[in-house]
Amino acid sequence: MKIGVGGLWHLGVMYAVGLAELGHEVIAYDPDFAAIEGFQNGELRVFEPGLQEIMLNNIRKRNLRFTDVLTDLANVELFILAYDTPVDDLDNADVDYVFSEFRQIAEKLDKEAHVMVSSQLPVGSSEVITNILVGFGNSGRITVQPENLRLGKALDSFFHPERIVVGTTDGKSDPVISKAFTGIEAPIVWMHSKSAEVTKHALNSFLATSVTFMGELSEICEKVGADA
């Protein structure tokens, strides 16, 4: 299967390398020429244990190719939007940046290419992505796959997840996505796109709640002489 991945920070690189390791032909795109040169030489922008070796191996096998040329994405069957959403000093997300980058990519995609959104975007963003694609005459399906990669253990998270959450416009399974994840022994939980978008916010909120709770518990333990 020929898969394109756009946005090569931690998320995008993990998906590109992981899907190449599963046997797909992956074209990894980023507009940063210097970053592409680095990847071609085996350099990572975000360190992840074990990732560099797998990346180099798949480059050698020609399962994985890095590019800054948009037209290289023209014939992919599936495109994965994996840009990290930029935030300012006040943690305000610049979602327009992701939409702007995707608009340039969408113009070059095959008219039947499917798109999977994994970038961290607010609820309703899949509808914006759909409208962009429709504007270019694309008839492929739009899916949402909220990532749950753990920095430092991302390889294990990718290849051995408890489940894979995927949202579709009708909540039903998508054979293209099923094919992309063939080789990962985990159930795919299908749901509506908005439910999948909320899932990512739920994961983030739960993590923040857990950290805050343990912080409060630790303070109580210090005051009473207990061991948190």
C-alpha positions as CSV (number, residue, x, y, z in Angstrom):
1,M,0.0,0.0,0.0
2,K,1.3,3.5,-0.9
3,I,1.0,5.9,2.0
4,G,1.9,9.5,2.4
5,V,2.6,11.2,5.8
6,G,2.7,14.9,6.2
7,G,4.4,16.8,9.0
8,L,7.6,15.2,10.3
9,W,8.1,15.9,14.0
10,H,7.6,13.1,16.6
11,L,4.1,12.1,15.5
12,G,4.7,12.1,11.7
13,V,8.0,10.4,11.9
14,M,6.6,7.6,14.1
15,Y,3.8,7.0,11.7
16,A,6.0,7.1,8.7
17,V,8.6,4.7,10.1
18,G,6.0,2.4,11.8
19,L,3.9,2.0,8.6
20,A,7.1,1.3,6.6
21,E,8.1,-1.4,9.1
22,L,4.6,-2.9,8.5
23,G,5.6,-3.3,4.9
24,H,3.9,-0.3,3.2
25,E,5.6,2.0,0.8
26,V,5.7,5.3,2.7
27,I,6.5,8.8,1.4
28,A,7.2,11.2,4.3
29,Y,6.7,14.8,3.4
30,D,7.8,18.0,5.2
31,P,8.3,21.5,3.6
32,D,11.6,21.9,5.6
33,F,14.4,21.0,3.2
34,A,17.0,20.9,5.9
35,A,14.9,18.5,7.9
36,I,14.5,16.2,4.9
37,E,18.3,16.2,4.3
38,G,18.7,15.2,8.0
39,F,16.2,12.3,7.8
40,Q,17.9,11.1,4.6
41,N,21.1,10.9,6.6
42,G,19.4,9.1,9.5
43,E,19.0,12.1,11.8
44,L,16.0,12.4,14.1
45,R,14.4,15.7,15.1
46,V,13.0,14.2,18.3
47,F,14.9,11.2,19.8
48,E,13.0,8.0,20.4
49,P,14.7,4.9,21.6
50,G,15.1,2.3,18.8
51,L,13.5,4.5,16.1
52,Q,16.7,5.5,14.2
53,E,17.7,1.9,13.5
54,I,14.3,1.0,12.2
55,M,14.2,4.2,10.1
56,L,17.6,3.5,8.5
57,N,16.6,-0.1,7.8
58,N,13.5,0.9,5.9
59,I,15.3,3.6,4.0
60,R,17.7,0.8,2.8
61,K,14.8,-1.5,1.9
62,R,13.2,1.5,0.0
63,N,10.0,1.2,2.0
64,L,10.6,4.7,3.3
65,R,11.4,7.9,1.4
66,F,11.6,11.5,2.7
67,T,10.8,14.5,0.5
68,D,10.0,18.2,0.5
69,V,8.4,17.9,-3.0
70,L,4.6,18.0,-2.9
71,T,4.1,16.3,-6.2
72,D,5.7,13.1,-4.7
73,L,2.4,12.6,-2.8
74,A,0.3,12.5,-6.0
75,N,-0.2,8.8,-6.2
76,V,-0.7,7.8,-2.5
77,E,-3.7,5.7,-1.6
78,L,-3.8,7.1,1.9
79,F,-2.5,10.3,3.2
80,I,-1.9,10.9,7.0
81,L,-2.1,14.4,8.3
82,A,0.4,14.3,11.2
83,Y,1.5,17.9,11.6
84,D,2.1,19.0,15.2
85,T,-0.2,21.9,15.9
86,P,1.9,24.9,16.9
87,V,1.1,26.8,20.1
88,D,2.0,30.3,21.2
89,D,3.4,31.3,24.6
90,L,-0.1,31.2,26.1
91,D,-0.7,27.7,24.7
92,N,-3.2,28.9,22.1
93,A,-3.2,26.5,19.2
94,D,-2.6,27.7,15.7
95,V,-4.9,25.3,13.8
96,D,-5.0,27.6,10.8
97,Y,-1.3,26.6,10.2
98,V,-2.3,22.9,9.9
99,F,-5.2,23.7,7.6
100,S,-3.0,25.9,5.4
101,E,-0.3,23.2,5.0
102,F,-3.0,20.6,4.2
103,R,-4.6,22.9,1.6
104,Q,-1.3,22.9,-0.3
105,I,-1.0,19.1,0.0
106,A,-4.7,18.4,-0.9
107,E,-4.2,20.2,-4.3
108,K,-1.6,17.5,-5.2
109,L,-3.4,14.4,-3.9
110,D,-5.1,11.9,-6.2
111,K,-8.8,12.6,-6.4
112,E,-9.7,9.3,-4.7
113,A,-7.0,9.4,-2.0
114,H,-8.2,8.7,1.5
115,V,-7.1,11.0,4.3
116,M,-6.5,10.1,8.0
117,V,-6.3,13.0,10.4
118,S,-4.0,12.4,13.4
119,S,-2.9,16.0,14.1
120,Q,-4.2,17.3,17.4
121,L,-7.1,19.5,16.3
122,P,-10.3,20.7,17.8
123,V,-13.7,19.0,17.3
124,G,-15.1,19.7,13.9
125,S,-11.7,19.9,12.2
126,S,-12.5,16.8,10.1
127,E,-15.3,18.8,8.5
128,V,-12.9,21.6,7.6
129,I,-10.5,19.0,6.1
130,T,-13.5,17.5,4.1
131,N,-14.4,20.9,2.7
132,I,-10.8,21.5,1.6
133,L,-10.7,18.2,-0.2
134,V,-14.1,18.7,-1.8
135,G,-12.9,22.0,-3.1
136,F,-10.2,20.2,-5.0
137,G,-12.6,17.6,-6.3
138,N,-11.5,14.8,-4.0
139,S,-14.0,12.0,-3.3
140,G,-11.9,9.9,-0.8
141,R,-13.0,9.1,2.7
142,I,-11.9,11.2,5.7
143,T,-11.1,9.4,8.9
144,V,-9.8,10.6,12.3
145,Q,-7.3,8.5,14.3
146,P,-6.3,10.2,17.6
147,E,-2.8,9.2,18.4
148,N,-1.8,8.0,21.9
149,L,2.0,7.7,21.5
150,R,4.1,7.9,24.6
151,L,7.3,9.9,24.3
152,G,10.2,7.5,25.0
153,K,8.0,4.5,24.5
154,A,6.4,5.4,21.2
155,L,7.5,2.2,19.3
156,D,5.7,0.1,21.9
157,S,2.7,2.4,21.8
158,F,2.6,2.1,18.0
159,F,3.1,-1.6,17.5
160,H,1.4,-2.9,20.7
161,P,-1.5,-0.6,21.5
162,E,-4.4,-1.8,23.6
163,R,-6.7,-0.5,20.9
164,I,-6.7,1.7,17.8
165,V,-9.5,4.4,17.8
166,V,-10.7,5.5,14.3
167,G,-13.5,7.8,13.5
168,T,-15.4,7.8,10.2
169,T,-18.2,10.0,8.9
170,D,-20.8,7.2,9.4
171,G,-19.1,5.4,12.3
172,K,-18.5,2.3,10.2
173,S,-15.3,0.5,9.4
174,D,-13.0,1.6,6.6
175,P,-11.1,-1.1,4.7
176,V,-8.3,1.3,3.7
177,I,-7.5,2.0,7.4
178,S,-7.8,-1.6,8.3
179,K,-5.3,-2.5,5.6
180,A,-2.9,0.2,6.7
181,F,-2.8,-1.2,10.3
182,T,-2.5,-4.9,9.2
183,G,0.2,-6.5,11.2
184,I,-0.7,-4.7,14.5
185,E,-2.5,-7.2,16.8
186,A,-5.0,-4.8,18.4
187,P,-8.7,-4.2,17.9
188,I,-9.8,-1.2,15.9
189,V,-12.6,0.7,17.7
190,W,-14.8,2.4,15.1
191,M,-16.8,5.4,16.0
192,H,-18.0,8.7,14.5
193,S,-15.4,11.3,13.5
194,K,-16.5,13.8,16.2
195,S,-16.3,11.1,18.9
196,A,-12.8,10.3,17.8
197,E,-11.9,14.0,17.9
198,V,-13.2,14.2,21.5
199,T,-11.3,11.1,22.4
200,K,-8.0,12.9,22.0
201,H,-9.2,15.7,24.2
202,A,-10.4,13.1,26.7
203,L,-6.9,11.5,26.8
204,N,-5.2,14.8,27.4
205,S,-7.6,15.8,30.1
206,F,-7.3,12.5,31.9
207,L,-3.5,12.7,31.9
208,A,-3.6,16.3,33.2
209,T,-6.1,15.2,35.9
210,S,-3.9,12.3,36.9
211,V,-0.8,14.5,37.2
212,T,-2.7,17.1,39.2
213,F,-4.2,14.5,41.5
214,M,-0.8,13.0,42.3
215,G,0.7,16.4,42.9
216,E,-2.0,17.2,45.5
217,L,-1.6,13.8,47.1
218,S,2.2,14.2,47.3
219,E,1.7,17.6,49.2
220,I,-0.6,15.9,51.6
221,C,1.8,13.1,52.2
222,E,4.7,15.5,52.9
223,K,2.6,17.3,55.6
224,V,1.5,14.1,57.4
225,G,4.8,12.2,57.0
226,A,3.4,9.6,54.6
227,D,5.2,8.2,51.5
228,A,3.3,9.1,48.3
